[in-house]
Amino acid sequence: MIQKKTIGVWGGPIVAAFLAGPTAAETTAKIEPFEVSIPEDVITDLKTRLKMTRMPKPIRGSGYAYGIETRYLSELLDYWATTYDWDAAAERLNALDHFTATVAGQRLHFIHALSPQEDAIPLLLLHGWPSSFVQMIDILPLLTNPDGGQAF
């Protein structure tokens, strides 16, 4: 479960003000563990849909000028439908501590990566659309347990 830490000047009042919102003096967000789980029938349906994708004819000589190159996209669709290991992907994600919380009516998903260092500074990494937290997974060990220097 999430260990409570004193975050003092590194965002305590700011985070508290954000969670409190404009009218509430206190807000308690119920934090619940979350596990990545994709039912087999959903994966089977996705693979079927990927295999049935009808690709447009490529525009000769256009490369990526009008979006993704259709030849590359066809290879990617085939990889997802026939080779990609969906269970291994879920297992890799579930190696992290996932949680959800509802804040101001919005369900938020987050990963809590706790540093083994006592003096670690809390850090909140955010992403926008169309990005994903998955792009940040590989930097978590570098931030939480760096080889010398400040940990987050």
Stockholm file with secondary structure:
# STOCKHOLM 1.0

chainA/1-152         MIQKKTIGVWGGPIVAAFLAGPTAAETTAKIEPFEVSIPEDVITDLKTRLKMTRMPKPIRGSGYAYGIETRYLSELLDYWATTYDWDAAAERLNALDHFTATVAGQRLHFIHALSPQEDAIPLLLLHGWPSSFVQMIDILPLLTNPDGGQAF
#=GR chainA/1-152 SS CCCCCCCGGGTHHHHHHHHHTTTCSCCCCCEEEECCCCCHHHHHHHHHHHHTCCCCCCCTTCTTTTSSCHHHHHHHHHHHHHTCCHHHHHHHHHTSCEEEEEETTEEEEEECCCCSSTTCCCCCCCCCTTCCGGGGGGGHHHHHSCSSSCCC
#=GC SS_cons         CCCCCCCGGGTHHHHHHHHHTTTCSCCCCCEEEECCCCCHHHHHHHHHHHHTCCCCCCCTTCTTTTSSCHHHHHHHHHHHHHTCCHHHHHHHHHTSCEEEEEETTEEEEEECCCCSSTTCCCCCCCCCTTCCGGGGGGGHHHHHSCSSSCCC
//
